[in-house]
Amino acid sequence: MSHAIFFTHWQWALAILGAFLVGVSKTGISGLGLIFVGLFATVFSSSKESTGAVLPLLIFGDIVAVATYRAHAQWRHLWRLIPAAALGVVLGYGALSRISDHESRVLVGLIIVALACMSYWQRFHQTHNGTVSDRLHPALTVSAGILAGIITLIANAAGPVMAIYLVSMRLPKLQYVGTSAVFFLLINLFKLPFIANLGLVTPSSLALNIELLPVVLLGAIAGRWLLTLVNQNLFENLVLALTLASGILMLL
């Protein structure tokens, strides 16, 4: 794949915007995740192709986010999620060749909308009863991890699943971003050999990644600045609203 041959001006514009949002979502508002997924899926001929082409950008964004927020990561959540997510990656690897782009988008969209609605219901229930819980049933935690692993392998779209889970845990925003950063760095590194084995990471896609790395870094700086502007309640509401909107857009 040669970007010099196939990319038009509007495709470059979408790729640059997508790379910028990768950085913003990694260090700021993670609910933006599915927006850059949709942008890159538009730039490339299929969402599967974009999955491999975008993965190195995501790993770079994860490294920047971990370097910035690693002190805030909550490992008690990571230990619960990572084994299940690794299993989900393996399951997603087996499923990727069996489903079409359309089917994967509809499946991911339905899962995200359902989870977002459940999260809104939980927040309403807690507010109505004056209780706040930072624990979910272990089965739900395992389910969230497996879903995140499957979706991240199929479409690089696990951000909304993790957003809903971590918001449900009522983590302060810095702990949220730190925990999310470590989780995605580990999972994206784990899934890299699977994606490469499918032939979705190529020399030409890596060349494109290198050109877009400065844009990701600029977005990460903007995301860190944006995070300082929002309070905890606004942060949670933004994450959930953007997540729900992204899921609906995938269905449409």
C-alpha positions as semicolon CSV with decimal commas, in nm:
position;residue;x (nm);y (nm);z (nm)
1;M;0,000;0,000;0,000
2;S;0,160;0,326;-0,110
3;H;0,004;0,634;0,040
4;A;0,176;0,852;-0,223
5;I;-0,024;0,671;-0,493
6;F;-0,360;0,613;-0,330
7;F;-0,412;0,907;-0,096
8;T;-0,598;1,210;-0,224
9;H;-0,592;1,548;-0,050
10;W;-0,915;1,478;0,137
11;Q;-0,785;1,140;0,249
12;W;-0,473;1,306;0,386
13;A;-0,691;1,560;0,566
14;L;-0,896;1,281;0,727
15;A;-0,581;1,086;0,818
16;I;-0,424;1,391;0,983
17;L;-0,744;1,466;1,176
18;G;-0,767;1,101;1,279
19;A;-0,407;1,098;1,401
20;F;-0,468;1,416;1,601
21;L;-0,774;1,260;1,766
22;V;-0,569;0,949;1,849
23;G;-0,346;1,169;2,062
24;V;-0,635;1,362;2,219
25;S;-0,819;1,042;2,310
26;K;-0,511;0,886;2,470
27;T;-0,432;1,173;2,707
28;G;-0,764;1,355;2,731
29;I;-1,118;1,249;2,644
30;S;-1,123;0,880;2,552
31;G;-1,478;0,898;2,416
32;L;-1,328;1,037;2,096
33;G;-1,188;0,694;2,018
34;L;-1,450;0,573;1,772
35;I;-1,436;0,900;1,580
36;F;-1,079;0,837;1,465
37;V;-1,168;0,471;1,402
38;G;-1,441;0,590;1,164
39;L;-1,210;0,841;0,997
40;F;-0,942;0,585;0,922
41;A;-1,200;0,331;0,805
42;T;-1,310;0,597;0,554
43;V;-0,955;0,665;0,440
44;F;-0,873;0,300;0,375
45;S;-1,060;0,053;0,160
46;S;-1,186;-0,149;0,458
47;S;-1,204;-0,129;0,836
48;K;-0,983;-0,440;0,857
49;E;-0,708;-0,267;0,658
50;S;-0,736;0,041;0,876
51;T;-0,706;-0,175;1,189
52;G;-0,351;-0,272;1,095
53;A;-0,256;0,065;0,953
54;V;-0,361;0,254;1,266
55;L;-0,226;0,015;1,531
56;P;0,130;0,158;1,544
57;L;-0,018;0,507;1,589
58;L;-0,224;0,380;1,881
59;I;0,081;0,220;2,042
60;F;0,275;0,546;2,009
61;G;-0,016;0,734;2,167
62;D;-0,029;0,475;2,446
63;I;0,343;0,521;2,516
64;V;0,299;0,898;2,544
65;A;-0,003;0,855;2,772
66;V;0,174;0,601;2,997
67;A;0,475;0,828;3,023
68;T;0,243;1,109;3,131
69;Y;-0,003;0,932;3,363
70;R;0,159;0,604;3,471
71;A;0,173;0,712;3,836
72;H;-0,208;0,727;3,841
73;A;-0,273;0,377;3,700
74;Q;-0,486;0,154;3,923
75;W;-0,342;-0,195;3,895
76;R;-0,624;-0,357;4,091
77;H;-0,845;-0,294;3,789
78;L;-0,576;-0,393;3,539
79;W;-0,517;-0,732;3,701
80;R;-0,890;-0,804;3,667
81;L;-0,916;-0,696;3,305
82;I;-0,597;-0,788;3,122
83;P;-0,627;-1,172;3,130
84;A;-0,985;-1,155;3,001
85;A;-0,888;-0,898;2,736
86;A;-0,601;-1,119;2,617
87;L;-0,850;-1,404;2,576
88;G;-1,075;-1,166;2,383
89;V;-0,789;-1,080;2,145
90;V;-0,741;-1,449;2,068
91;L;-1,116;-1,491;2,009
92;G;-1,123;-1,181;1,790
93;Y;-0,834;-1,318;1,585
94;G;-1,039;-1,627;1,515
95;A;-1,349;-1,424;1,429
96;L;-1,188;-1,158;1,207
97;S;-1,174;-1,374;0,896
98;R;-1,532;-1,494;0,943
99;I;-1,720;-1,164;0,955
100;S;-1,754;-0,883;0,704
101;D;-1,677;-0,515;0,763
102;H;-2,049;-0,437;0,781
103;E;-2,117;-0,714;1,030
104;S;-1,827;-0,608;1,251
105;R;-1,943;-0,246;1,257
106;V;-2,301;-0,340;1,342
107;L;-2,185;-0,580;1,613
108;V;-1,949;-0,328;1,771
109;G;-2,209;-0,051;1,747
110;L;-2,478;-0,261;1,915
111;I;-2,244;-0,363;2,198
112;I;-2,133;-0,005;2,262
113;V;-2,485;0,141;2,260
114;A;-2,609;-0,134;2,494
115;L;-2,319;-0,082;2,736
116;A;-2,359;0,295;2,730
117;C;-2,731;0,265;2,812
118;M;-2,648;0,027;3,098
119;S;-2,393;0,275;3,232
120;Y;-2,644;0,560;3,219
121;W;-2,896;0,342;3,403
122;Q;-2,638;0,258;3,670
123;R;-2,552;0,626;3,721
124;F;-2,921;0,718;3,744
125;H;-2,983;0,434;3,990
126;Q;-2,689;0,539;4,209
127;T;-2,792;0,904;4,203
128;H;-3,154;0,822;4,283
129;N;-3,057;0,602;4,577
130;G;-2,773;0,822;4,700
131;T;-2,518;0,541;4,669
132;V;-2,193;0,522;4,476
133;S;-2,024;0,188;4,406
134;D;-1,681;0,125;4,258
135;R;-1,732;-0,248;4,213
136;L;-1,905;-0,463;3,957
137;H;-1,990;-0,830;3,970
138;P;-1,676;-1,029;3,870
139;A;-1,865;-1,181;3,576
140;L;-1,931;-0,832;3,437
141;T;-1,564;-0,740;3,476
142;V;-1,456;-1,053;3,288
143;S;-1,719;-0,986;3,020
144;A;-1,594;-0,629;2,977
145;G;-1,238;-0,752;2,938
146;I;-1,330;-1,018;2,680
147;L;-1,543;-0,772;2,483
148;A;-1,263;-0,516;2,486
149;G;-1,018;-0,775;2,356
150;I;-1,248;-0,894;2,077
151;I;-1,343;-0,544;1,965
152;T;-0,989;-0,408;1,975
153;L;-0,870;-0,691;1,750
154;I;-1,159;-0,655;1,504
155;A;-1,186;-0,277;1,482
156;N;-0,948;-0,094;1,722
157;A;-1,269;0,012;1,896
158;A;-1,230;-0,111;2,252
159;G;-1,198;0,244;2,386
160;P;-1,574;0,287;2,442
161;V;-1,599;-0,047;2,627
162;M;-1,317;0,053;2,861
163;A;-1,460;0,402;2,893
164;I;-1,791;0,263;3,016
165;Y;-1,621;0,020;3,254
166;L;-1,386;0,278;3,407
167;V;-1,660;0,542;3,438
168;S;-1,870;0,278;3,616
169;M;-1,581;0,237;3,861
170;R;-1,612;0,612;3,935
171;L;-1,235;0,661;3,900
172;P;-1,104;1,018;3,932
173;K;-1,013;1,145;3,585
174;L;-0,635;1,112;3,628
175;Q;-0,670;0,754;3,755
176;Y;-0,908;0,684;3,467
177;V;-0,662;0,808;3,204
178;G;-0,363;0,640;3,370
179;T;-0,536;0,305;3,402
180;S;-0,669;0,322;3,047
181;A;-0,323;0,413;2,913
182;V;-0,149;0,114;3,071
183;F;-0,429;-0,123;2,970
184;F;-0,420;-0,025;2,604
185;L;-0,042;-0,021;2,580
186;L;-0,026;-0,380;2,706
187;I;-0,319;-0,504;2,498
188;N;-0,209;-0,327;2,178
189;L;0,142;-0,472;2,213
190;F;-0,012;-0,815;2,276
191;K;-0,230;-0,800;1,966
192;L;0,043;-0,662;1,735
193;P;0,175;-1,009;1,634
194;F;-0,181;-1,124;1,557
195;I;-0,246;-0,821;1,334
196;A;0,094;-0,857;1,165
197;N;0,028;-1,226;1,101
198;L;-0,290;-1,129;0,916
199;G;-0,080;-0,910;0,686
200;L;-0,247;-0,590;0,804
201;V;0,077;-0,415;0,908
202;T;0,290;-0,349;0,600
203;P;0,606;-0,148;0,520
204;S;0,397;0,116;0,341
205;S;0,153;0,146;0,634
206;L;0,449;0,184;0,871
207;A;0,585;0,461;0,649
208;L;0,250;0,637;0,678
209;N;0,260;0,594;1,057
210;I;0,602;0,761;1,075
211;E;0,469;1,063;0,888
212;L;0,170;1,090;1,123
213;L;0,356;1,044;1,455
214;P;0,414;1,421;1,506
215;V;0,040;1,478;1,464
216;V;-0,037;1,215;1,730
217;L;0,210;1,385;1,966
218;L;0,048;1,724;1,903
219;G;-0,292;1,570;1,978
220;A;-0,158;1,417;2,300
221;I;-0,036;1,758;2,415
222;A;-0,378;1,905;2,333
223;G;-0,552;1,621;2,516
224;R;-0,347;1,676;2,830
225;W;-0,436;2,047;2,823
226;L;-0,803;1,968;2,762
227;L;-0,812;1,733;3,061
228;T;-0,712;2,018;3,293
229;L;-1,013;2,223;3,179
230;V;-1,289;1,978;3,271
231;N;-1,405;1,879;3,618
232;Q;-1,483;1,522;3,718
233;N;-1,856;1,533;3,649
234;L;-1,814;1,697;3,308
235;F;-1,538;1,449;3,224
236;E;-1,762;1,149;3,296
237;N;-2,057;1,298;3,108
238;L;-1,840;1,381;2,804
239;V;-1,694;1,031;2,794
240;L;-2,034;0,863;2,812
241;A;-2,203;1,101;2,567
242;L;-1,927;1,067;2,307
243;T;-1,923;0,691;2,355
244;L;-2,298;0,661;2,300
245;A;-2,282;0,891;1,997
246;S;-1,997;0,689;1,847
247;G;-2,187;0,364;1,886
248;I;-2,494;0,511;1,718
249;L;-2,281;0,644;1,431
250;M;-2,136;0,296;1,376
251;L;-2,489;0,158;1,343
252;L;-2,588;0,431;1,098
